[in-house]
Amino acid sequence: MIRKLLIANRGEIALRIMRTCDRLGVNTVAVYSDADRDAPHVRFAGEALHIGPTPATKSYLCLDAILDAASRSGADGLHPGYGFLSENPALPEACAAAGLTFVGPSAEAMRLLGDKVEARRIAEEESISVLQGTAGDVQDDASLLRQAREIGFPVMVKAAAGGGGRGMRLVPSREELPEALTGARAEAKVAFGDERLLLERAVVGGRHIEVQVLADADGNAVHLGERDCSIQRRHQKVIEESPASGIAPELRERLCASALKLAKAVGYTNAGTVEFLVDRDGSFYFLEMNARLQVEHGVTELVTGLDLVELQLRVAAGEALPLAQDDVRPTGHAIECRVYAENPSHGFLPSSGRLTLFRPPDGEGVRNDIGVEDGSDVSTAYDSLLGKLLAHGSTREEAVERSRRALAAYAIEGVKTNLGLLQAVMRDPAFASGDADLETLGTMAPDEFVSRPPDGALLAAAAAGLLAAGQDVASDPWQSLGPWRSGGRRPLTYLYQGETCEIEMEAPVGRNGVWSASIDGKDYEITAESGASQEVVVRQGESEQRWTVVSEGKQSIVTSVTSAGEQYVLAMSAGLSASASFSAGGQTAGTLRAPLPGVIARVLVEEGERVTQRQPVVVLEAMKMEHIIESPLAGVVKSIACQPGAKVAQGVVLVEIESEEA
């Protein structure tokens, strides 16, 4: 077994690996950039070494800095996690040269599988179906257009040298292909240093199914079942589950057998994932193999009871797999929700800021893999993943219900998040029935992605505050709200998962103990009384609901409201409100500003040009992705203050548009 492991990563995956090492008695070494000096993974590790400035290219992506840290620490092993250098074959080669045990596959296997063209060829040689596509031998637009016509639209444009959704474009028609090729090349060059592209037939309404495999150096290999990763946005996974619902046993057997066949064909060792596209008719096609530990490995751990990181470490140390295929017995169902700092209502732009409140939920069957805490600074310099919420149940229905309740109880303030989107998916009929596909998330309207507690939770929080104020106004933090006067309305503002919720309360004249309330134009009349052990009973007419309401804090009041197993955490603070009001685009009137630091990829308009509301105006390249900045109004382009290739800071004015009314 490795004695001392350097983890060449950050955030939740670094902490996840450290937890297993801690259990096994393996010493850990963390690395960190300037931005991560005070990060949780730095404090949790047995030892931590600084490796460079904030930009990943000068720290986490700097091979020399990583190897120097390993040498200084005396580590004898290295785990790359996922992302960063995890699929760069230069890393295992450098580890071998330095006498380090690399926790992952060989450099040769990485090279074979990292090139999509080569991986397709190997799959075809093994009689594994692939989508009709190009061989990657020609790269000029004219030839690619001709090949696209032969394949038939819609087609998928993909970066030949990598995956993860980067450099990928769905092209419905020939008219849209030239722009898609330009954008995909640019993104692929930034992400992989290789702008080669390939085309594949697009399958509309298919499902993304992947198989987890493990193999040792002695040629033993097993699969750990499949995961459904069909809930995606911009070809990035958002929700994953295992097992995949609606997959017939015969199809599952063929998928898993194909995955093992491919792994053995390239002499694969350690943990890897083979990804397939499954059509509605049961046909499936090889997409790619990820030569690393996947973000979503936790759902496989929950259903199998295995620790994949431990198995990785043992295989890397030269041990044989401690299990055969018959030993793998999945139990129940698991779902993972990726919690991102981003704004789903504004094109999923990353959100940055300080986490003024961060409380992941708990409960039976709930697991949190997180990399942040209260007070953490969320930077746009790295991936916007805050953590992963996993739920396990004896059935899929139970796993969905546990996920739904846990998401509702998640408390994050200071940045915008996708918690509302995740809750909306849990409510979606297609997902609930197990019939979701790659198109499901795209059919949902952005206004569905806004987090909102039920009105009953707001009424309970307000009622608890009124009762507390009436008992002892002088010592209660609610005194800051001012006197509660009969006949006067008192507006209250809460924050719930970064969204503002307002409720107005009033005590009608001559009706002691009765309060009227208004929430989003909907009126209520309630009475409330204190019960036992922080319980508040709220009555509306003939009905009543009992809530447990727990408030804490002075400057910032955090209120947990719970009833019948449903929990909501509300915040009340002017400071919280200010820090949570991240503007995704920073647009006011007709001024378009850079929502985050980046490089101008393309300017799509000219001065004097008439534009419509929500028309794409500028394409900003940041965090290895392209972000489209749209016009907030219809009007005429007054001035353009940026040009392609220019680096811009967050908040810099890019374009000014004069409204049609003006």
N, C-alpha and C positions, 0 to 999 in steps of 0.2 A: 504494500500500500504506500502511496505517496506520503511523505513525512510532512512537507510544508508546501502548500499550494498557493501560487499567485493567481489571483482572479483578475484577468485583463478586461474588466468591465466595470459598470457602475449601477446604481439604482437597484430596482427590485431583484434583478437576476443575480447581482453580486451577493445580496443578502440571502437569496434563496440557496445559492451554492454554499455560502458560509454556514447556514443552519445545518446542512447535512454534514459538513466537515466538523462542526462542533460536536455533533452526536458521535461521529466516528473517531474523534480525537486527533483529527488532522489540523495542524496549525495553518492559519490563513494570513495572506498578505493582500491588502487592498491597495489599489492605485487611485490617484485622484488628480484632477486638474485644479486650476485656480478656483473655478466656480464651485467645485465640490469639496472644498477644504473642510467644511463642517457638515458634510452629508452623513446620513445614518450609516451607510456601508463603511465609511471611514472609521467611525467610532466602534462599530461592531467587530471589525477584524482584529486579530491579534497584533497586527503590525500594518502600518500604512505608509506609503511612499508617494511623494509628489512627483508627477511625471511631465508637467508642462502647463502652458497657458490654457485658457478656456476653450479655444477652437479645437474640435476633435482631431483635426489634421495635425495639430501640434501636441497632442496628448494621447487620447485613446486610440487614435489611428496611426500613431507614430511607432513603428515596429522597433526602432532603436531604443526609444524611451522605455518601452515595455520590457525589452530584454535586459536593459541596464538595471531596471528595478528588480527583475528576477535575480540578477547577479548580485546586487547589493544586499538583497534580503536573504540570500542563501536558499531560495526555494528550489525544490527538486521537481516540481510539477507546475503546469500552467493550464488553467481552464479559461477558454475565451468567452463563455456565455453565448449570447446571440448578438447579431449586429456587429458593428465595428470590424475587427479583424477575424471574426469567427470563421469566415469562409474564404479567407485569403490563404492560398497554399504556401505562401512565403512564411507564414507563421509556424506551421508544423516543421517545415524545413529548418528554420532558424532554431527552433527548440531542439531538434535532433542534433544540430551542430553544437549547441551550447550544453548538451547533456541533460536537457529538461524533458520530462515525460509530458507529452501533449495529450490532453484529454479531449480526444476527437479522432476523426478518421485520418488517413494518410494524405499527404500532399497530392499524390497521384490520383486518389479517388476524388479529392476536391476539384482538381483540374478537369477531370472527365465530366463530373456532374455539374460543375459551375458553368460550363459552356452549354447552353441550351441546344445548340445544333448537334454537338457531340452526344449529349444525353439522349436526344431523339434517335440518333443513329443506333446507339446501344440498345435502346428500348425496342426498336424495330428488329434488330438482330435477335432479340430474345422473344420475338413474336408477341410483344406487348403493343396493343393498339395505340397509335398516336393520331392526333388530328391532322387532316390534310393541311399541308403547309409548305413553306419554302425551305430550301437547304442552306440558306444563308450565304450562297456563293456569289450573289450579285447584290449590290447595295445602292445603285443609282435609282432615282425616283421613277424613271421611265420603265425600267425592268421590274421594279416592285409593283408598279401599277398594272403592268401586263400580267404578272403572276397573281395579283389580287383578283383580276377579272377571271382568271382560270379557276381560282379557288371559289369565287363567288362571295358577294357581300351578304351580310356583314363579315368583316375580318377583324382579327385581333393583331395589333402591332405589338411586338415584344422586344425587349433588349436581349441580345444574344448572350451577353456576358453576366447576367444576374437576374435576380427575382425580387420578391417582396413588393411587387406592384409598381416598382419604379421603371420608367421607360415603357410603360404599357398603355395602350390606347385602344378602345373599341371604336371601330370605324364603320358606321352604318352604310355609307355610300362612297362612290369613287370621288365625288366632289370634295369630300372631307379628308381624303387620304393625304394630299400634299402637306397640309398643315399638321396633321397627326404625325407624319414622318419627321417633320422639322422639330416638333416638340419632343418626340420620343428620343430622337438622336441627342438633343441637347441635354435632356435629363439623364440619359444613359451615360453620356460622357462624364457628367458631374459625379454620378453615383458610382460608376465602375471603371472610368477611364477608358471606355471602349464604346464607340457609338454604333457598332454593328447591330442590325435589326433582323428579325425574321417575321414572317406572317403566318398566321394559322386561321383556319376556319373558326368563326365564332359560334358558340352554341348558346342560344338564348333560352333562358329558363332552366339551365343545368344546375348541378350542385357540385360544390367543391368538397371532395372527400379525400382524406389523407390517411395513411397507415403508418403507425409508429413501428420501427424495426430496431432490433439490437443484434449486434454480431460481435464475436470475439476473434482473436487472432488464429484460433484453431479451426475456423470455418464453421463454427456453430452459429446459428442465427434463429431468432424467433421474432414473431410480430406480437404486438400488444393491442391488437384491435384497431379500429378506425375512429376517426373524428370527423364531424361535419363542421366545416368552416365556411358555410355559404353566406352568412350574414356579413357582408363586406361593404365598405365605402371606398371609392377610388382604388379598388383592387386591394385594399388593406383589410385584414380580418378584424372584426369587432367582437363577435360572439362565436364561441366554439363549444361543441358538445360531444360527448361520447357515451354510448355508441350512437351512430347515426340512425335516426328514426326512419322507418319505412324501407330499410335496405333488406332485401330478401336474403336468407341464409346462403343461398347458392351464389348470389352476387358478392356478398361479403367474403366468401371463401375464395372467389376468383380474384378479388381486389387484393386480399392479403397475400395470396400465392404469387401474384404478379410483383408485389412489392419485394418479397423475399428473393424472387428470381433476379430482379434488377440489382439488389444489394450484393448478391453473391457474384453476379457477372462482373462487377467492378472490384471485387475483393474488399468490400466495405467492412470496416470495423467500428465499434462504438455505436452511439445512438444516432439515428437518422430518420428522416420522414420522406416518404414517397407520396407525391400529390397527384390526384386524378381529377378529371372532370367527368361527372356521371350525367348522362342524358336521361330525359324522362322515360325513354324506352328501355332503360337498363344497360345501354351501351356505356362503356367507359374508356377514357383515353388518358394516357400518361402526360402529365404536365411538366414536372420537374422533381428532383430529389434534393432536399435541403440537408447538407452535410454538417449538421450541428444539432444542438438541443433547441427545440421549438419554444416559442413564447407560451404556447398552449399545452405544454407537456403536463401541466397540473391536472387536467381533466382525466388523462390516462392514468395518472398516479391514483386519483380518487377511486376510479372504478376497478383498478387492478390491485391496489394496496401496495404497490411497489414504489421504491424511491429511485427515480431514473438517474439522479445525480450520483447516488451511491453506486449504481450499476455502471455508470460511465467511469467512475474512479477505479472500480475493480477491474474492468476490462482494460483500461489504459495501463494499469499496473501489471498486466500480463496474465491476470486470472481468467479462467474459463467462465463462461456464463453459468451462474448458479441455478439456472432453471431451464427446463425443456418446454416445448410448446404446450404440452398437456398440463403443465403447472400454471399456465396463465388462465385464470378463471375470473373474467370480469363480473362485477356485482353492481347492480343498480345503474344509476344514470348521473352524469356530472355535466355541469354547464359552467363556462367561464365567460365573464364580461370584462372587457378591457376598458379601464377608466382612463380617459385621456383629458389633458388640459387643452381644450379646444372649444370652438364655438360652432356647433352644428347649424345654427341659424344663419351663419355668415360664411358658408363655404368651408367649414371645418378648419378655419384658420387657427393656428396655435395660439393659446392664451398664456401670458406670462404674468408673474407677480409673486407676492408672498402669501403663503397659505396661512391665513388668519384663523382658520378653523379646519382641522382635519381629523375626523373620527370615522374610521371604517366600521362597518356593522359587525356584529357577532351573532351567534345562535347555533343551534344544532345543524350540523352538516355544512356550515359556512367556513370557508378558508380565505384568508387575505394574503396575497403576495404583494407587498408594497415596498416602495423605496423612498418615501417621503414621510414627513411628520409635521405637526404644528410648527409654524415658523419657517418651514423650508422655502427657499427661493426657487421658483420654477422658471427656468431659463428657456429661451427659444434656441439655445445653442445645441440642444440634444433632442432626442425623441420625446414627444409630449406624454408618454405613458406614465401615469402616476402610480398605477397598481392594477392588480387583477383580482376581481371578486369571483370566487369559485363556490359553487353549491353542489352538494351531493345528496341524492335521495334514493329511496328504494325503487321509485318509478320516475319516468320523465316528468309526469305531472307534479310530483312532489319536488323535484329539482327546480322546475320552473317556478313553482310557488315560493320556494325558499329564496330563489334568486330575486323574484319580484319584491318580496318583503325586505330583503337585505338592501336592495337598491334604493327603496323608499327611505330606509333608515340611514343611508350614507350621508355624512355631513362634510361638505367641502365648501369653504368660502375663501375668497381672495383671488380666485381665477374662475373663468368659465369652464365648464366640463360637459362631457357627453352623457351625464347621468340621465337627463331627460330622454335622450335618444334610446338608451338602453332600456329604460322603463317602457317606452313606447313599443319597442320590439316585443317585450314580454307580453304586452296587451294585444299585439297584432294577431288576428285570427289565423293567418297562415303559419306563423311561428308556433302559436299555441297548439295547433293541430299537428305539428311536425311536418308541414308541407312547404316550408320556406325554401327558396332557392336564391341564386345569385342576383335575381332581379327584385327581390322582396324589399330590401331597404330603399332602393331607388324609387319605388312606387309610393313611399310615405312622404307626406308633406312636411317641410321643415317646422311648421308651426306645431306639429305633434311632438317636437323634441324639447319642449319647454317643461322644466320640472315644476310641479304644482302640487302642494299638499291638499287634501280634502278640506272643504270649508269647516267641517267639524273639528279638525285639528286646530285651525286658527281660532275658532270660537272658544275651544277649551283653553288655549294659551292665554287669550285675552281675559276669559272669565277667571282663570287662576290669578292673573295679575290684579284684577279688580278685588277679588276676595282678600288677597294678601295686602293690598293697599288699605282696604277697609279695616283690617285687623291691626295694622301697625304701620301707618304711613311714614312715620318719622324714620324707621329703621329699614324700610324696604327700598330696594333699588328702583322700584316703579315710581318713587317720588319724583324722579327726573322727568316723568311724563306730565307733571303738573296736576292741579286738582281735578277731581272727577265731579263735575257740576251737573246737577239736575237740569235737564233741558238743553244741554250743550253737547255737541258732538266732539269726540276725541279720536283723531286719526292715529292709528298704530301701523307701523311699518316693520315687517319681519323680512328676513332673508331666508330662503330655502334653496339650497344647492345653487347659490349664485343668482337666483331670481328674486325680484322684489314682490312681496305679497302685502297688500294693504287691506285693513279692516277698520271701519269706523264704528265706534260704540257711543251710545247715548242712553241716559236714564230719563225716560219720559216723566214729565211732571205729574205728581200725584199717584204714581204707580210704584211704590216701594218694592225693591227686589226684582223688578223687571227691567231688562235691558233690550234695546233694539240695536241691531247690528246690520251693517251693509258691507258686502264683499262683491266687488266687481258688478255693482248695480243690482245684486240680489239681496233682498231684505229678509232678516230673521228677527224673531222675538224670542228671547231666552230668559230663563232663570237659572241660577247656579248656586250650588252649596258645596262646602268642603266635606269630604268624606274621610275615611280612615287612611292613614299612611300615604299622604300626598295625593289623595284621590280627589278629583273634582267631578261632580255630577252636573251635567248640562242637560236641561230639559227644554224641549220645544213642543208645546202643546201636550199631546198625550205620550209622546216618546221621550226617552231619556237615554243618555250615553255616559258611561263612566270612563274617565280618563285618569291615568297617572301622569301628573305634570311635575317635572323636576327642573327648577331653574337654578343657575349658578352664575357667578361672576358679578362684577360691579360695573366697570366701564363697558364691558361687552357682556350682555346677558344671553346665555345659551339655554334654551328651553327644550327639554325632551318631552314629547307628548306621545303617550302610548295607550292604546285601547285594543283589546281582543287580539293581541299579537302584532298589531300594526304600529310601527314607531316612526315618528317624524321629528327631526331636530331642527329647531328654528333659532335664528340669531337675531338679536336686536342691538344695533350699534351704528352710530353715524360713521364711525371709522370703518366698520365692516362694509357698510354700504358703499363708501367711497372706493375702497380697495377692490370690491367685487365688480364694479361697473366697468369692466374692460370693454372697450369698443373694438370690435373685431376689425373694422376697416378704418377706424379713426376718421370717418367721413362726416363732415358737417356741411350742410347746404351743398354747394357744388365743389367743395375742396376734397380731392382724393389724396389721402396720405398713405405712406407705407405702413401696413399693419404690423410688420416685424422687420428686422434687419435682413437684407438680402441683396441680390443682384438683379437688375432689370433685364429680363429675358427678351421681351418684345413690347413695343408700343403699338397698339392696334388702331390708333386714330391719328388724325392730323388736326392742326389748329384750324378753326373755322368749320370743322365737320359737325354735322348735326348727329346727335346720338339719342337713343331711346333709353328709358329707365331700365336698369339692370343689363345694359349692353356691356360686354367685356371691353375694357379700355387699356389696361396694362397687365402684363404677365410678369409676376415677380418670382424669382427662383430663390427659395430659402428652405433649409432643412432637407435638402436633396429632393424637393418637390416643387412643382410649379403651382403658384397661387394666382387665380384670376381675380383681378380687382375690377368691379363693375361700377357703372355710373349709378349714383343714387337717385338720379332724376333725368327727365328728358330735357334736352337743351342743346347748346352749341359749345364746342370745345374752345374755351377762351385762351388758355395757355398750356404748354407742356414743359414741365421743368425737369424732365429726365430723358435719358437716352439708353438704348440697349448696351449692356455691358457695364453700366455704371453701378457702383456699390452705393446703397442707400441705407441710412439709419432708420430705426423705427420712428414714425411720426413725421418724416420729411414729406413735404408737399410734392406730389408727382404731377397731377393734372388739375386744372381748374375748369369747371364747366358752368356756364351761365344758363340759368333756367329759362324755359320758354316763356314763362310769365314775365321774367325780367326783361 
